[in-house]
Amino acid sequence: MQAKIEKDKLQRIFHHVFLPPQLPQEADDTSDSPLLLATITAMRAIEDILPDSLAIKYAVVALENLQAVNSLSGCATSEHVLSQRLLTLGEGHTIPIHIRSQNAAIVVTRQRGNLVFEEFELSPRNEAVMGTRGRLVRDFPGLAVEIDLGTTDMANFIPAVANMLSTMCQQPVPGMQPQSKKARGHHEEIRDTAHPAAISELLFGFLRGFGNLVSVSAISKNTREEVLWKDAEVPWRRCPTWLLIRVVLQLTLERSPDGSRLLYKETMVFFMGQILQSSLEGNLAPEILHTMNSKIVRRMCKLYSMTEHNKEKAVNQRLIKPAEMILEKAAKILSDQWEDTQQQHSRKLDLDTLRISTLESKAADQ
């Protein structure tokens, strides 16, 4: 059952998930917890629909771990929770970690009894966003290091890693923020994003001392990014947590034995349908509902085009049908609202009086 989301939080989710034409012009430094919770709720609903899907189970576990690990104020990383989760991580399970101050994410997966650490940058540099026409093509993950649990003292190694990550999450590293020249001096450019070198070079250099670089299956995403500000100190940019959620879901669903890229696309349609359902219940503005409706329909068209010439693959109607029903409901509500608006602003013309006056005028002329 979809939990009720407050209207202001729902509108923020709408901005970051659907990326409409009209966006805020300053940073919205509110919690990402509602977005993560909404995603977890949708994935649990999918798990109820597809109870035998191992890929969905792994995805739900990954998102629940992300929620638990980044549970401190400001979604900071909890050293204690991270340490406990790493020590008890099950085979095939994943722990995503948002290292907020380093603009980076780490994904830890238990594979064949070993731990695989993967890293990637979250928000791209302003120059990359504003200097790219169309979508920004990005590959995930970056580096990957495998740690052999049989030769590593896990009782000391795991707490040390958890301590480093929790510290890096809350403390910026000097020299990682881009510089700008102002008043004959160089200052940190707070409008830009931090370079994740403290993770990709420093931390992963440390991890390589305990393991080896490995090649892992990667994904390429055509991301839509925005950097917008008007009369504001810090710009609005797309939520890095939303990128982390999407990357974790896609990696998990595509790598699982019974998963696929198609399943990831289907889960996105289902999730966006759930957000539309919450927006209908929250009485959001018609233009917001229309934008959601249009973007979900576009995604569904792409889904069907993926399977049109492939008889071995078919869209899972158990995931798509609920979204279609919500779309029909939204279309009916929008149609009714438009009819009400037309009636409220219509002018009643007394055409009968005009017709009689015209006839009398003609009779007088004769």
C-alpha positions as CSV (number, residue, x, y, z in Angstrom):
1,M,0.0,0.0,0.0
2,Q,1.4,3.4,-1.0
3,A,2.1,5.6,2.0
4,K,0.6,9.1,2.0
5,I,3.2,11.7,1.1
6,E,3.0,15.3,2.3
7,K,2.2,17.8,-0.5
8,D,5.5,19.7,-0.4
9,K,7.6,16.6,-0.2
10,L,5.5,15.1,-3.1
11,Q,6.2,18.2,-5.2
12,R,10.0,17.9,-4.5
13,I,9.9,14.2,-5.6
14,F,8.1,15.4,-8.8
15,H,10.8,17.8,-9.6
16,H,13.7,15.4,-9.2
17,V,12.1,12.2,-10.7
18,F,10.1,13.7,-13.6
19,L,12.3,16.8,-14.3
20,P,9.5,19.0,-15.7
21,P,10.1,22.2,-17.8
22,Q,9.5,24.5,-14.9
23,L,12.0,23.9,-12.1
24,P,13.2,25.7,-8.9
25,Q,16.0,28.3,-9.2
26,E,17.7,27.6,-5.9
27,A,18.8,24.6,-3.9
28,D,16.1,22.7,-1.9
29,D,18.2,21.4,1.0
30,T,15.6,19.2,2.4
31,S,15.8,15.5,3.3
32,D,16.0,12.8,0.6
33,S,14.3,10.4,3.0
34,P,10.8,10.7,1.5
35,L,12.2,9.9,-2.0
36,L,14.0,6.9,-0.8
37,L,11.0,5.7,1.3
38,A,8.7,6.1,-1.7
39,T,11.0,4.0,-3.8
40,I,11.3,1.3,-1.2
41,T,7.5,1.2,-0.8
42,A,7.1,0.8,-4.6
43,M,9.7,-2.0,-4.7
44,R,8.0,-3.8,-1.8
45,A,4.8,-3.6,-3.8
46,I,6.6,-5.1,-6.8
47,E,7.9,-7.9,-4.5
48,D,4.3,-8.8,-3.6
49,I,3.4,-8.9,-7.3
50,L,6.6,-11.0,-8.2
51,P,7.2,-13.0,-5.1
52,D,9.5,-15.5,-6.9
53,S,11.8,-12.8,-8.4
54,L,15.3,-13.0,-6.9
55,A,16.3,-9.8,-8.6
56,I,13.5,-7.8,-6.9
57,K,14.4,-9.3,-3.5
58,Y,18.0,-8.2,-4.0
59,A,16.9,-4.7,-5.0
60,V,14.6,-4.4,-2.0
61,V,17.5,-5.5,0.4
62,A,19.9,-3.0,-1.3
63,L,17.5,0.0,-0.8
64,E,16.7,-1.0,2.8
65,N,20.5,-1.2,3.5
66,L,20.9,2.3,1.9
67,Q,18.1,3.6,4.2
68,A,19.6,2.0,7.3
69,V,23.3,3.0,6.7
70,N,22.5,6.6,5.8
71,S,20.2,7.0,8.8
72,L,21.9,9.9,10.7
73,S,20.8,13.5,10.6
74,G,21.2,14.9,7.1
75,C,21.3,11.3,5.7
76,A,24.9,11.0,7.0
77,T,26.5,7.5,7.2
78,S,26.2,5.7,10.5
79,E,29.5,4.0,11.4
80,H,27.9,1.5,13.8
81,V,25.1,0.4,11.4
82,L,27.5,0.2,8.4
83,S,30.0,-1.9,10.3
84,Q,27.2,-4.3,11.5
85,R,25.7,-4.6,8.0
86,L,29.1,-5.3,6.4
87,L,29.9,-8.0,8.9
88,T,26.5,-9.8,8.3
89,L,26.1,-9.1,4.6
90,G,24.5,-12.1,2.9
91,E,25.6,-13.7,-0.4
92,G,24.5,-11.6,-3.4
93,H,23.3,-8.7,-1.2
94,T,24.4,-5.1,-1.6
95,I,25.0,-2.1,0.6
96,P,24.9,1.3,-1.2
97,I,26.6,4.1,0.7
98,H,26.1,7.8,-0.1
99,I,29.3,9.7,0.8
100,R,27.7,13.1,0.7
101,S,30.6,15.4,1.4
102,Q,32.7,13.7,-1.3
103,N,30.0,13.7,-4.0
104,A,30.4,10.0,-4.3
105,A,28.8,6.6,-3.8
106,I,30.2,3.2,-2.9
107,V,28.4,0.0,-3.5
108,V,29.5,-3.1,-1.6
109,T,28.4,-6.5,-2.7
110,R,29.0,-10.0,-1.3
111,Q,30.1,-12.3,-4.2
112,R,31.5,-15.8,-3.9
113,G,32.3,-15.2,-0.3
114,N,34.3,-12.0,-1.0
115,L,33.4,-8.3,-0.8
116,V,33.4,-6.2,-4.0
117,F,33.7,-2.4,-3.5
118,E,32.6,-0.2,-6.4
119,E,32.6,3.6,-6.6
120,F,31.2,6.3,-8.8
121,E,30.7,10.1,-8.9
122,L,27.2,11.3,-8.2
123,S,26.5,14.9,-9.4
124,P,28.6,15.9,-12.4
125,R,30.6,19.1,-12.7
126,N,28.7,22.3,-13.8
127,E,30.9,22.5,-16.9
128,A,29.9,19.0,-18.0
129,V,26.2,19.7,-17.5
130,M,26.1,23.1,-19.1
131,G,28.5,22.3,-21.9
132,T,26.7,19.2,-23.1
133,R,23.9,19.2,-25.7
134,G,21.1,16.9,-24.8
135,R,21.7,14.1,-22.3
136,L,24.9,13.5,-20.5
137,V,26.3,10.0,-21.1
138,R,27.8,8.5,-18.0
139,D,29.2,5.0,-17.1
140,F,28.7,3.3,-13.8
141,P,30.6,2.1,-11.8
142,G,34.1,3.5,-11.9
143,L,36.7,1.4,-10.1
144,A,36.0,-2.0,-8.5
145,V,38.1,-3.7,-5.9
146,E,37.6,-7.3,-4.6
147,I,38.6,-8.1,-1.0
148,D,39.3,-11.8,-0.2
149,L,37.5,-12.5,3.1
150,G,39.6,-15.6,3.7
151,T,42.9,-13.7,3.9
152,T,41.7,-10.5,5.5
153,D,41.2,-9.9,9.3
154,M,37.6,-8.8,9.0
155,A,37.2,-8.1,12.7
156,N,39.6,-5.1,12.3
157,F,39.2,-4.3,8.6
158,I,35.4,-3.7,8.5
159,P,35.4,-1.3,11.5
160,A,38.3,0.7,10.0
161,V,36.5,1.0,6.6
162,A,33.2,2.0,8.4
163,N,35.0,4.6,10.4
164,M,36.7,6.1,7.3
165,L,33.4,6.2,5.3
166,S,31.4,7.8,8.1
167,T,34.1,10.4,8.5
168,M,34.4,11.2,4.8
169,C,30.6,11.4,4.6
170,Q,30.5,14.4,7.0
171,Q,33.9,16.1,6.5
172,P,34.9,17.7,3.2
173,V,38.5,17.1,2.1
174,P,40.5,20.3,1.4
175,G,41.4,20.8,-2.3
176,M,38.4,18.8,-3.7
177,Q,36.1,21.7,-4.3
178,P,36.7,23.7,-7.5
179,Q,38.2,27.2,-7.1
180,S,37.0,30.5,-8.5
181,K,38.9,33.8,-8.5
182,K,37.1,36.6,-6.6
183,A,38.5,39.9,-5.2
184,R,42.1,39.0,-6.3
185,G,42.0,35.7,-4.5
186,H,40.9,32.1,-5.0
187,H,37.9,30.8,-3.1
188,E,36.0,27.5,-3.1
189,E,33.2,27.6,-5.6
190,I,30.2,26.4,-3.6
191,R,28.0,26.5,-6.7
192,D,29.9,23.6,-8.2
193,T,30.3,19.9,-7.1
194,A,33.2,18.4,-5.2
195,H,35.7,16.1,-7.0
196,P,35.4,12.5,-5.7
197,A,39.1,11.9,-5.7
198,A,39.2,11.3,-1.9
199,I,37.1,8.1,-2.7
200,S,38.3,7.1,-6.1
201,E,42.0,7.6,-5.3
202,L,42.6,7.8,-1.6
203,L,40.1,5.3,-0.2
204,F,40.4,2.9,-3.2
205,G,44.1,3.1,-3.0
206,F,43.8,1.9,0.6
207,L,41.4,-0.9,-0.5
208,R,43.8,-2.1,-3.2
209,G,46.3,-2.9,-0.4
210,F,43.9,-5.6,0.8
211,G,42.5,-6.8,-2.6
212,N,42.7,-6.5,-6.3
213,L,41.1,-4.4,-9.0
214,V,38.4,-6.4,-10.8
215,S,36.4,-6.0,-13.9
216,V,32.6,-5.8,-13.3
217,S,29.6,-5.4,-15.6
218,A,28.9,-1.7,-16.1
219,I,25.9,0.3,-17.3
220,S,25.8,3.4,-19.4
221,K,23.1,6.0,-18.6
222,N,21.9,8.9,-20.7
223,T,21.3,11.2,-17.7
224,R,19.4,14.5,-17.7
225,E,20.9,17.1,-15.5
226,E,20.2,20.7,-14.7
227,V,22.0,23.4,-12.8
228,L,19.7,26.4,-12.2
229,W,19.9,29.5,-10.1
230,K,18.4,32.9,-10.1
231,D,19.1,35.4,-7.3
232,A,20.2,32.4,-5.1
233,E,23.4,31.5,-3.4
234,V,23.4,27.8,-4.3
235,P,21.8,26.4,-7.5
236,W,19.1,23.8,-7.9
237,R,20.5,20.5,-9.2
238,R,19.0,17.1,-9.6
239,C,19.1,15.1,-6.4
240,P,22.2,12.9,-6.3
241,T,20.3,10.4,-4.1
242,W,17.9,9.8,-7.0
243,L,20.8,9.0,-9.3
244,L,22.2,6.6,-6.6
245,I,18.9,4.8,-6.3
246,R,18.6,4.4,-10.1
247,V,22.1,3.1,-10.5
248,V,21.8,0.7,-7.6
249,L,18.5,-0.6,-9.0
250,Q,19.7,-1.0,-12.5
251,L,23.0,-2.7,-11.5
252,T,21.2,-5.1,-9.1
253,L,18.3,-6.0,-11.5
254,E,20.6,-6.5,-14.5
255,R,23.2,-8.5,-12.7
256,S,20.8,-10.9,-11.0
257,P,20.3,-14.3,-12.7
258,D,16.6,-13.7,-13.3
259,G,16.9,-9.9,-13.9
260,S,17.2,-7.8,-17.0
261,R,17.3,-4.3,-18.4
262,L,13.7,-4.7,-19.3
263,L,12.8,-5.5,-15.6
264,Y,14.5,-2.3,-14.5
265,K,12.5,-0.2,-17.1
266,E,9.3,-1.9,-15.8
267,T,10.1,-1.0,-12.2
268,M,10.7,2.6,-13.2
269,V,7.3,2.8,-14.9
270,F,5.6,1.1,-11.8
271,F,7.3,3.5,-9.4
272,M,6.4,6.6,-11.4
273,G,2.8,5.4,-11.6
274,Q,2.8,5.1,-7.8
275,I,4.0,8.7,-7.5
276,L,1.2,9.8,-9.9
277,Q,-1.3,8.0,-7.7
278,S,0.0,9.8,-4.6
279,S,-0.2,13.1,-6.6
280,L,-3.9,12.4,-7.5
281,E,-4.7,11.8,-3.8
282,G,-2.7,14.9,-2.8
283,N,-4.6,17.1,-5.3
284,L,-1.6,18.4,-7.0
285,A,-2.0,21.1,-9.8
286,P,-3.4,19.9,-13.2
287,E,-0.2,20.9,-15.0
288,I,1.8,18.7,-12.7
289,L,-0.5,15.7,-13.2
290,H,-0.4,16.3,-17.0
291,T,3.4,16.3,-17.0
292,M,3.6,13.1,-15.0
293,N,1.0,11.5,-17.3
294,S,2.9,12.4,-20.4
295,K,6.3,11.2,-19.2
296,I,4.9,7.9,-18.0
297,V,3.2,7.3,-21.3
298,R,6.4,8.1,-23.1
299,R,8.3,5.5,-21.0
300,M,5.6,2.9,-21.7
301,C,5.9,3.5,-25.4
302,K,9.6,2.9,-25.2
303,L,9.0,-0.3,-23.2
304,Y,6.8,-1.7,-25.9
305,S,9.1,-0.7,-28.6
306,M,11.9,-2.7,-26.9
307,T,9.9,-5.9,-27.1
308,E,8.1,-5.3,-30.4
309,H,10.5,-7.3,-32.5
310,N,11.7,-9.7,-29.8
311,K,9.4,-12.7,-29.3
312,E,11.5,-14.0,-26.4
313,K,10.9,-10.8,-24.3
314,A,7.5,-9.4,-23.4
315,V,6.4,-6.6,-21.1
316,N,5.3,-7.9,-17.8
317,Q,1.7,-6.9,-17.6
318,R,1.5,-7.5,-13.9
319,L,3.8,-4.5,-13.5
320,I,2.5,-2.4,-16.3
321,K,-1.3,-2.9,-15.8
322,P,-1.4,-1.0,-12.5
323,A,0.4,2.0,-14.1
324,E,-2.0,1.9,-17.0
325,M,-5.0,2.0,-14.6
326,I,-3.5,5.0,-12.8
327,L,-2.9,6.8,-16.2
328,E,-6.6,6.2,-17.1
329,K,-7.7,7.6,-13.8
330,A,-5.5,10.6,-14.2
331,A,-6.7,11.3,-17.7
332,K,-10.3,11.2,-16.5
333,I,-9.6,13.6,-13.7
334,L,-7.8,16.0,-16.0
335,S,-10.6,15.8,-18.5
336,D,-13.2,16.6,-15.8
337,Q,-11.1,19.4,-14.5
338,W,-10.8,21.0,-17.9
339,E,-14.6,20.7,-18.5
340,D,-15.2,22.4,-15.1
341,T,-12.7,25.2,-16.0
342,Q,-14.4,25.8,-19.4
343,Q,-17.9,26.0,-17.7
344,Q,-16.6,28.4,-15.0
345,H,-15.2,30.8,-17.6
346,S,-17.8,30.5,-20.3
347,R,-20.0,33.4,-21.3
348,K,-23.7,32.8,-21.9
349,L,-24.8,34.6,-25.0
350,D,-28.5,35.5,-25.4
351,L,-28.7,34.6,-29.1
352,D,-32.5,34.5,-29.1
353,T,-32.7,38.2,-28.3
354,L,-30.1,38.9,-31.0
355,R,-32.1,36.9,-33.5
356,I,-35.4,38.7,-32.6
357,S,-33.8,42.1,-32.8
358,T,-32.4,41.3,-36.2
359,L,-35.8,40.2,-37.6
360,E,-37.5,43.4,-36.2
361,S,-34.8,45.5,-37.8
362,K,-35.3,43.9,-41.2
363,A,-39.1,44.3,-40.9
364,A,-38.7,48.0,-40.1
365,D,-36.5,48.5,-43.2
366,Q,-39.1,47.0,-45.4
